[in-house]
Amino acid sequence: MKKLRCRLKQLMEKQGLSPSQLAEELKRRQTPLSINAINRLYQEKFDRIDCNTAEVLCNYFGCNLSDLFPLEADSPERMTGDKFLGLYATGERHFPEIDLSGAILSGANLSGVNLSGANLSGVILRQADLTGANLDKADLTKAHLEGATLNWATLRGAKLSFAELASAKLVYGELTDADLSQASLQKADLCWANLSGAVLRGANLNNAEMIRANLRKADLTKAVMKKANLRWADLRQVKLNDANLSDCILEASCLVGIDLRDADLSGANLREADLSSANLSNANLKDVKLTKSNLSYAILSNAILQGADLTKANLSGADMNASNLGRDYLVDAGKRVSLSGANLSSTNLNNANLSEVDLSDANLGGANLSYTNLSGAILRNADLKAAILIGAALNGAIMPDGRIYQMDTSYHSNDASRPEQELDPF
């Protein structure tokens, strides 16, 4: 017999919403629902469905009625691991919606098995072979899959929160919309895996191999990805705020429009990466390699860029208000930031710290350098046409013509205490 279920809890968890937060969001959208109505559906303690409630929730989550209220079969009787392995040994491969929760299946060869919709919560599958397995919508919450082989496996919409997947192989794995919140994936191989729309909030991906992985629209909020390899990965529209990507390899990856607010990317390799329109405000980009990267129209306000290499980077139209690129004498005598040959045309560098930065051959045409600290900076052959330099500090800077700028006070073109000053022509 089938039973009507409610998937509101799963939809809310995917977006990191509590019942009270959802109530506030719906109120803000002028489609309010009572907290009691939300809690009844969240806890699946309902005996009827209100049409207006269903309409409001479906519109908010962008889902169909059948996604919110699926008609599902009652949970089957739990099968023992031995019985399951015995049936598999006879050639049976079709086990949809089976209950194997807590079963011990370590080292088992289960390649090609169909466990779609199965209850595999807490199952132990260490070193198991699940190559090409169908695990779509399976419940693998707190499952142990350390060292397991899941190459070419499908896990669309699967629940893998708090699962242990250290050193697991998921090459070409299909994990669209899977929930991997708080999952342990350190040293996992996810090359060419499809994780679009997946939830990886708080997941541990330290040293993971994710070359050419598709992470478009994935949620990696507060994920830890130290030394992960994401070369050529698709990270468009990914949420990475508060994530730790220190020493991460993101060379030539696509990060268009990505949210990296407050993220730690110190020491990361982002050579030739596309970060156009990305939000990197308050991010730690210390010692990052951004050579030839595209940061056009990116938001870098208050970002830390000390020791970064931005040689030939495109920063046209970027907002670098109050960003810090100045040399840090407290660490390794302070490496000079390189923006040599970079495109900074029309960039907002208001109040930024660019002291001793190498801006030789950079395009600063039309850039806003108001009250920017450029003391000791190298501006040799830089293009400063139409640049705004009101209040800029240029003491000791090497100007485009090779001369050293010397002035006891900062340049203030609108200082009321003295006549308007102009920089000497370069």
Secondary structure as the mmCIF struct_conf table of DSSP 4:
data_model
#
loop_
_struct_conf.conf_type_id
_struct_conf.id
_struct_conf.beg_label_comp_id
_struct_conf.beg_label_asym_id
_struct_conf.beg_label_seq_id
_struct_conf.end_label_comp_id
_struct_conf.end_label_asym_id
_struct_conf.end_label_seq_id
STRN STRN1 LYS A 2 LEU A 4
HELX_RH_AL_P HELX_RH_AL_P1 LEU A 8 LYS A 14
TURN_TY1_P TURN_TY1_P1 GLN A 15 GLY A 16
HELX_RH_AL_P HELX_RH_AL_P2 PRO A 19 ARG A 28
TURN_TY1_P TURN_TY1_P2 ARG A 29 GLN A 30
HELX_RH_AL_P HELX_RH_AL_P3 ILE A 35 TYR A 42
TURN_TY1_P TURN_TY1_P3 GLN A 43 GLU A 44
BEND BEND1 ASP A 47 ARG A 48
HELX_RH_AL_P HELX_RH_AL_P4 CYS A 51 PHE A 61
TURN_TY1_P TURN_TY1_P4 GLY A 62 GLY A 62
HELX_RH_AL_P HELX_RH_AL_P5 LEU A 65 LEU A 68
BEND BEND2 PHE A 69 PHE A 69
STRN STRN2 LEU A 71 ALA A 73
HELX_LH_PP_P HELX_LH_PP_P1 ASP A 74 GLU A 77
STRN STRN3 ARG A 78 ARG A 78
HELX_LH_PP_P HELX_LH_PP_P2 MET A 79 THR A 80
HELX_RH_AL_P HELX_RH_AL_P6 GLY A 81 ALA A 89
TURN_TY1_P TURN_TY1_P5 THR A 90 GLY A 91
STRN STRN4 HIS A 94 HIS A 94
TURN_TY1_P TURN_TY1_P6 PRO A 96 GLU A 97
STRN STRN5 ASP A 99 ASP A 99
TURN_TY1_P TURN_TY1_P7 SER A 101 GLY A 102
STRN STRN6 ILE A 104 ILE A 104
TURN_TY1_P TURN_TY1_P8 SER A 106 GLY A 107
STRN STRN7 ASN A 109 ASN A 109
TURN_TY1_P TURN_TY1_P9 SER A 111 GLY A 112
STRN STRN8 ASN A 114 ASN A 114
TURN_TY1_P TURN_TY1_P10 SER A 116 GLY A 117
STRN STRN9 ASN A 119 ASN A 119
TURN_TY1_P TURN_TY1_P11 SER A 121 GLY A 122
STRN STRN10 ILE A 124 ILE A 124
TURN_TY1_P TURN_TY1_P12 ARG A 126 GLN A 127
STRN STRN11 ASP A 129 ASP A 129
TURN_TY1_P TURN_TY1_P13 THR A 131 GLY A 132
STRN STRN12 ASN A 134 ASN A 134
TURN_TY1_P TURN_TY1_P14 ASP A 136 LYS A 137
STRN STRN13 ASP A 139 ASP A 139
TURN_TY1_P TURN_TY1_P15 THR A 141 LYS A 142
STRN STRN14 HIS A 144 HIS A 144
TURN_TY1_P TURN_TY1_P16 GLU A 146 GLY A 147
STRN STRN15 THR A 149 THR A 149
TURN_TY1_P TURN_TY1_P17 ASN A 151 TRP A 152
STRN STRN16 THR A 154 THR A 154
TURN_TY1_P TURN_TY1_P18 ARG A 156 GLY A 157
STRN STRN17 LYS A 159 LYS A 159
TURN_TY1_P TURN_TY1_P19 SER A 161 PHE A 162
STRN STRN18 GLU A 164 GLU A 164
TURN_TY1_P TURN_TY1_P20 ALA A 166 SER A 167
STRN STRN19 LYS A 169 LYS A 169
TURN_TY1_P TURN_TY1_P21 VAL A 171 TYR A 172
STRN STRN20 GLU A 174 GLU A 174
TURN_TY1_P TURN_TY1_P22 THR A 176 ASP A 177
STRN STRN21 ASP A 179 ASP A 179
TURN_TY1_P TURN_TY1_P23 SER A 181 GLN A 182
STRN STRN22 SER A 184 SER A 184
TURN_TY1_P TURN_TY1_P24 GLN A 186 LYS A 187
STRN STRN23 ASP A 189 ASP A 189
TURN_TY1_P TURN_TY1_P25 CYS A 191 TRP A 192
STRN STRN24 ASN A 194 ASN A 194
TURN_TY1_P TURN_TY1_P26 SER A 196 GLY A 197
STRN STRN25 VAL A 199 VAL A 199
TURN_TY1_P TURN_TY1_P27 ARG A 201 GLY A 202
STRN STRN26 ASN A 204 ASN A 204
TURN_TY1_P TURN_TY1_P28 ASN A 206 ASN A 207
STRN STRN27 GLU A 209 GLU A 209
TURN_TY1_P TURN_TY1_P29 ILE A 211 ARG A 212
STRN STRN28 ASN A 214 ASN A 214
TURN_TY1_P TURN_TY1_P30 ARG A 216 LYS A 217
STRN STRN29 ASP A 219 ASP A 219
TURN_TY1_P TURN_TY1_P31 THR A 221 LYS A 222
STRN STRN30 VAL A 224 VAL A 224
TURN_TY1_P TURN_TY1_P32 LYS A 226 LYS A 227
STRN STRN31 ASN A 229 ASN A 229
TURN_TY1_P TURN_TY1_P33 ARG A 231 TRP A 232
STRN STRN32 ASP A 234 ASP A 234
TURN_TY1_P TURN_TY1_P34 ARG A 236 GLN A 237
STRN STRN33 LYS A 239 LYS A 239
TURN_TY1_P TURN_TY1_P35 ASN A 241 ASP A 242
STRN STRN34 ASN A 244 ASN A 244
TURN_TY1_P TURN_TY1_P36 SER A 246 ASP A 247
STRN STRN35 ILE A 249 ILE A 249
TURN_TY1_P TURN_TY1_P37 GLU A 251 ALA A 252
STRN STRN36 CYS A 254 CYS A 254
TURN_TY1_P TURN_TY1_P38 VAL A 256 GLY A 257
STRN STRN37 ASP A 259 ASP A 259
TURN_TY1_P TURN_TY1_P39 ARG A 261 ASP A 262
STRN STRN38 ASP A 264 ASP A 264
TURN_TY1_P TURN_TY1_P40 SER A 266 GLY A 267
STRN STRN39 ASN A 269 ASN A 269
TURN_TY1_P TURN_TY1_P41 ARG A 271 GLU A 272
STRN STRN40 ASP A 274 ASP A 274
TURN_TY1_P TURN_TY1_P42 SER A 276 SER A 277
STRN STRN41 ASN A 279 ASN A 279
TURN_TY1_P TURN_TY1_P43 SER A 281 ASN A 282
STRN STRN42 ASN A 284 ASN A 284
TURN_TY1_P TURN_TY1_P44 LYS A 286 ASP A 287
STRN STRN43 LYS A 289 LYS A 289
TURN_TY1_P TURN_TY1_P45 THR A 291 LYS A 292
STRN STRN44 ASN A 294 ASN A 294
TURN_TY1_P TURN_TY1_P46 SER A 296 TYR A 297
STRN STRN45 ILE A 299 ILE A 299
TURN_TY1_P TURN_TY1_P47 SER A 301 ASN A 302
STRN STRN46 ILE A 304 ILE A 304
TURN_TY1_P TURN_TY1_P48 GLN A 306 GLY A 307
STRN STRN47 ASP A 309 ASP A 309
TURN_TY1_P TURN_TY1_P49 THR A 311 LYS A 312
STRN STRN48 ASN A 314 ASN A 314
TURN_TY1_P TURN_TY1_P50 SER A 316 GLY A 317
STRN STRN49 ASP A 319 ASP A 319
TURN_TY1_P TURN_TY1_P51 ASN A 321 ALA A 322
STRN STRN50 ASN A 324 ASN A 324
BEND BEND3 GLY A 326 GLY A 326
TURN_TY1_P TURN_TY1_P52 TYR A 329 LEU A 330
BEND BEND4 VAL A 331 VAL A 331
TURN_TY1_P TURN_TY1_P53 ASP A 332 ALA A 333
HELX_LH_PP_P HELX_LH_PP_P3 LYS A 335 VAL A 337
STRN STRN51 SER A 338 SER A 338
TURN_TY1_P TURN_TY1_P54 SER A 340 GLY A 341
STRN STRN52 ASN A 343 ASN A 343
TURN_TY1_P TURN_TY1_P55 SER A 345 SER A 346
STRN STRN53 ASN A 348 ASN A 348
TURN_TY1_P TURN_TY1_P56 ASN A 350 ASN A 351
STRN STRN54 ASN A 353 ASN A 353
TURN_TY1_P TURN_TY1_P57 SER A 355 GLU A 356
STRN STRN55 ASP A 358 ASP A 358
TURN_TY1_P TURN_TY1_P58 SER A 360 ASP A 361
STRN STRN56 ASN A 363 ASN A 363
TURN_TY1_P TURN_TY1_P59 GLY A 365 GLY A 366
STRN STRN57 ASN A 368 ASN A 368
TURN_TY1_P TURN_TY1_P60 SER A 370 TYR A 371
STRN STRN58 ASN A 373 ASN A 373
TURN_TY1_P TURN_TY1_P61 SER A 375 GLY A 376
STRN STRN59 ILE A 378 ILE A 378
TURN_TY1_P TURN_TY1_P62 ARG A 380 ASN A 381
STRN STRN60 ASP A 383 ASP A 383
TURN_TY1_P TURN_TY1_P63 LYS A 385 ALA A 386
STRN STRN61 ILE A 388 ILE A 388
TURN_TY1_P TURN_TY1_P64 ILE A 390 GLY A 391
STRN STRN62 ALA A 393 ALA A 393
TURN_TY1_P TURN_TY1_P65 ASN A 395 GLY A 396
STRN STRN63 ILE A 398 ILE A 398
TURN_TY1_P TURN_TY1_P66 PRO A 400 ASP A 401
BEND BEND5 GLY A 402 GLY A 402
HELX_LH_PP_P HELX_LH_PP_P4 ARG A 403 ARG A 403
STRN STRN64 ILE A 404 ILE A 404
HELX_LH_PP_P HELX_LH_PP_P5 TYR A 405 TYR A 405
BEND BEND6 ASP A 408 THR A 409
TURN_TY1_P TURN_TY1_P67 SER A 413 ASN A 414
TURN_TY1_P TURN_TY1_P68 ALA A 416 SER A 417
BEND BEND7 ARG A 418 ARG A 418
HELX_LH_PP_P HELX_LH_PP_P6 LEU A 423 PRO A 425
#
